[in-house]
Every structure is written in structure tokens, then in C-alpha cells.
Amino acid sequence: MNSSQQFFANTNFRMILLLFGFVLFLEFNGLQAQDVKDVEEKGIVYRNVRQSGISFTSTGLGVNYRKGKHLTGFSFLLGDFSFSNMRDPKEIRSVNPFSDNTGGYHYGKMNTFFVLHAGIGKQKTINPKGDKGGVEIGYGYYGGFSAGFLKPVYLTVFYVDDQDGGVRERVEKYDPLKHYPDNISGKASFFKGIGETKFHPGVYGSFLLNFEFGKQQQKLKMIETGVTLDVFPGSVQLMAYNKPTNYFLSFFIRILYGKQWNRK
């Protein structure tokens, strides 16, 4: 590992420790909740909650869904489900100017990686917004099972026909030893190679800060920011010239909509 890689690795580790310490501070210093009796006096107790939205992460895009129940007026337990893709920061879209394949491709990308999360977590309110609206601030932490799906990348490549000397195209699995920018036409169909997808089980943990705004108590509009760490026992390789890795650290901004209700 060179000095720059070591610097970023250390920085990521410090960020995780900082977020973990922040959550522990909130947990053990009484900021997290009032009990249900306190909230009942305000008339804003809801039994059920549901949230869904989209994530913009440092490793790609994702969709999220949560559903659960309030434990107290200001804390609730949620099932956490999400699906996202994992990109390498070195992925750069390329286009061959001599090709009619306008979709382009990412040179050096060997595999496409998708991750499904299924877990459970807790969210707590630090500052409630009250009956008249405002911004409600909270935090949460989640963890559970990661299901990774690694699919090889296929490309359309140029080749010279031995019979007539003409230039043709064919679809091949990307091979860094024989595919270069001058003979790559573009990417093949996403579904090419889907039967070769490999399953990578793992675990994940996520810490977040949540900002909920709006005047309606039952309808939720939220922005979240935080970090997610995925760890896999088996190594995953995305780029041909990078070493395989067994963890992915993603920083995210998430937009969520949801509702609270009392009906069973």
C-alpha cells in the first residue's frame, strides 16, 4: 500500500471511529428520547412508520425501504432493506470514436457488483420538530446481512476477418491481456454473462444523521447523510488493475419519504 492509499485508509478508519463514538455519546447521555407518556401529552404518538427513497453514494446509486414500529415517542425499530450498485472511483467512461456503439464502456472494469441489504436498526430523535413544523433531527444505526452479486463485464470488440480482411465486431468477456482502447467497440448487453453471476455473502453496518422537515406529522420528508461499511469474507475485484478487496466503505446522501400511522 502506497502512502496515499494508506492516508485514505486511515482517514476512513478515523471517520468510522468518530461516527461510532458520536452514536455512543448520544446513547449514554440522555439525548435520545422522552418516554411515550411525555409524547402522549402532546398528542403525537404513532405506532407504525414507513420510509422509502433513493441514495446517492460515493460508490453508486441505491434504493431504500424501511418499515417498523415506535418503541417510544422518539425512538423506533425498523427493518432495513436496500439495493445498490458498487462502483470503483477509478471507473471512467470511455468511447471509441471509430465505433457506432454510443453507450461507451468503462476501460479496465472487469465486473459489475450489486449489493442487497437486509437488516434491522434503530432511529432516535434528538430534536423534535413539534406541532407547528420545523426540522426534526435524529440519528440511526443499522446492521445485518449483505448479499453481493458479481457479474462479469462483456464488451463488443473489433477483429479482422482472416478471409476477406474486413473489420467485424464480436462480443467477448473483458480480458485485460487482449482488450485495449483501440480494439474495444463498446459495452455489450447488460444481460450478457448474467448466468455467470457469483454470490458473495457478507455483513454491513450503517450510521446516519436524519433531518425530517415539514408541517405534517403523519407525512415524512427526510434527508439523511452517513456512512455504510460492507464486509465480505471472499475478495471482490471490480477493476483489472486493482487488488481485490473484501470491504467497501460508502458515504451517502439519501432522500426519503414516508408516513406514520396508528392503524394496525
Order of alpha helices (4+ residues) and beta strands (2+ residues): alpha-alpha-beta-beta-beta-beta-beta-beta-beta-beta-beta-beta-beta-beta-beta
